[in-house]
Amino acid sequence: MHGKALLLVSGFYAVASGAVADPVLLNGDMNGVVGMIQSPTDWMIAQSTPDVVNATGPFNNTINPWTLSPNGGTFARMNGVGNEQSEGISQNVSGFEVGEVFEFSFYATNLGFQNAANGSWNGFAGFFEFYADGLLVATSDAISKEASASDPIVWLEQSVQFEATSSEFLLEIRAETTAGEFDIAYMGLDGVSTRIVPAPGAISALAAFGFMTIRRRR
C-alpha cells in the first residue's frame, strides 16, 4: 500500500511539473589540469585568462594554502576587472525547457589580491555573471575580500535563477567586480549544478494530493 501511494504521488508530480528533467551540466566540479590560462575539463575559455587551481596555486601569494570548497578538488579562478578583460569560462548546455525557471547553485569565494608591484593587499568585492548566448541572465551576490593575506578564505553557497528562452545555449560564467575598471576581484568558483525550479502551483497541488491519499488510507 505504501509503495502504491508513493507511485501515485510520483506520477502526479511528474504531470504537475510538466515532467521536465534537470539539465545536465558537464563537470560542475571544475575538475581539470592545474595551470594558468586554463579552463576546467569540458569548459572553454570564454574571455581573457581564467585558471584551474588547487589549494597551493598557482599564483597563491598568501602565506597560507587556499581553503578548498566543500566540493573539493580543483576550482576555477577568474578575475573581475570591470571590462572585457574580466575572465570567464563557458560550455554548450542543453536540456532546458523554454519558459521554465531554472536554478544554478554553486560555491563562490573571494580570494583577495596582492599587488605584485608593491605587495599591498588590495582586492575588491566581486561576483559572478551568468550569460546565455551572450545575454546576461543572472548575477550572484557580491563577496568581499579577506581583511588580509593571512586570513582564511571562506566559501559561500549561492544560487541564481533565470527563465530559459532556449532549450540549448552557450552558458558563460564570468567574474566581475563591484568597484571601478581595473579594480581586481579575484574570485573562485566550484560545485556548479543546475535544476528546474518547480512552479508553486505544482508544489501546492502535490501537497494536497498527498494529504488526500493519506486520508483515503485511513
N, C-alpha and C positions, 0 to 999 in steps of 0.2 A: 504493500500500500504506500509506504514511504517512497519507494522508487517510482511508482506510477505518478504520485503527486509531483515529484521532482521533475519528471519528464514533461508533465503538463505545464509546469511553471517555466521550464526552459524553453519549451516550444512557444509559449505565449510571449516570452521575452524576445525571441527571435523575430516574431511577427511585429511586435510593438516597436522594436528598434530598427525595423527595416532590414534585419539580417545583414547589416554592414559589418564586415570583419575589420579588425585593426590592420592598417597598412604595415608592410614590412620595411623597416629601416635597416640597411646593412651597416654592421659594425658601429652601432651606437656606443660600444665600449671604448671607441677611439684607440683600439689596439693598432700597433704599427711599428715600423723601424724607427728607433730614436734618432733624431737628427734635425739639423737646421734646414729650413726651406723644404719641408716635408709634410705631406698630408697623411692621415691615418689610412690604413688599408680600406679600399672600396670608396674612398673620398678623393676628390680632386682639389688642387689648389685653385681657389676661385679668384683670389685677389692678393697681391703683394706676396709676403713670405711667411706663412704660418709654419709652425714647428710641431714635431712629435717629441714629447719629453717624458721623463720619469722623475723619481724623487731627487736625483742628483743633477739633472740638467738635460741637455747642455745649456750653457749660459745661465746657471744659477749663481747669482752674485750675492746671495745672502750667506750668513755664517752658519745656517742650519740647512739640512736637507729639506726639500719641499714635502709637505704632507700630501699623501695621495688621497684621492676622493674615496668615498665609501665603495665606489665601483672597482677600485684597484687598478693595477696595470698602468699602462701609459695613458697620457691625456694630451689633448690638443692645446697648444698655446698660441694665442693670437693677440696682436697689439691693435688697440683702437686709437687712432690719431686724428680723427675728425675730418678725414678727406679720403680720396681714392686710394691712399696708401694703407688704410686700415686693412688688417689681414682677415681672410675668410677661407672657408672650405665649402665644398659642395658635392652633391651627388644627385643623380636622377632617381626619383621616387615614384611609386605608382600604388594603386590600390585604394585611392581616395574616392569618396562619393561626393559629387558636386552638390553643394547646398548643405552638407552635413558639417557640424563643428568638430574639429579635431584638436587634440592637445599634444604639445611636445613637452615632455618632462626631462630634466637634466640636472647635473651638478655643475655649479659655477663657482669660481673663486677669483679674487683679485690678488695677483702675485706681488704687486708693488713693482717699482722700477728704480734702479740705481743709475744715476748719470755716469756714463763711462769716463767722461772728461774730468769731472771734479769730485766724483764719489758721493755726491749728495743723494739723499733718499727722497725722491720726489714724484712717485707715481700718482696718478689721478684716478678718481672714481670711474668705473666703466660698466658696460652692459653688453648684451648680445642682441643683434638684429636678425630676424628670420625673413628670408626672401623666397618668393615663389615665382620662378621665371622672371627674375629681376624686379618684382614688385614687393615692396616692404609689406609684410602681413602681420608681424608681431614684434614686440620689443620686450625684453626681460627687465626685471628690476635692476637698478644700479647697485653696485657693490663698491664700498670704499676700500682704499688700500690699507695695508697694515701700518701701524704707527711708526715702525722702524724695521730695518732689515732683519733684526734678530727675533721679531715676533713670529709665532707660528701662523701659517696661513689657515684660513677657515673655509671649508666648502659648504655652500648653501644649496639646498634642494629647491629648484624653481620650476615653474611651468608657464607656458603661454598657450593661448588658444587662438584659432583662426577658422574661418569658414572656407571650405575648399571650393574653388571656382573651376577646377580641372581635376580629372581623375589621375593625371600624372603631370609632373612638372620638375624643373630643376630647383632643388632646395639648396639655398645658400645660407650659411650661418656665419655672421661677421661680427667681430668685436668692434666696439665703439666707445668713445669717451664722453663724459658729461661736460668736460672742460673745453678749452679752445682748440683750434687747429694746432697740430703737432704736440699737444699735451698728451703724453702717453698713458694709456690704461693697459696694463699688462695682464691679460685675462686667461684663465684656464677653463676648459670645457671637458666634460666627461659624462658617461652614462646617459646618453640621449635615447629616448624612446618615444613612440607616438601611439595614440589610441583615439578611438572615436569617443566623443562625449555624448552619452545618452540624453535624449530630449527629456525635459522634466515631465512631460505628459506621459512618456513611456514608463518612467520610474513609478509615477503615481498609479498608473493602471496595473503595473506589475504587483505593487504592494497590495492593491485592492483585490486582485485575483488570488494572491497568496492567502489573504485573510479569508476569502470566501471558501477556498479549498480546505482550510483548517476547520472552518465551521461545519462544512459538509461531513467531514470525517468524524466530527463529534456527534 
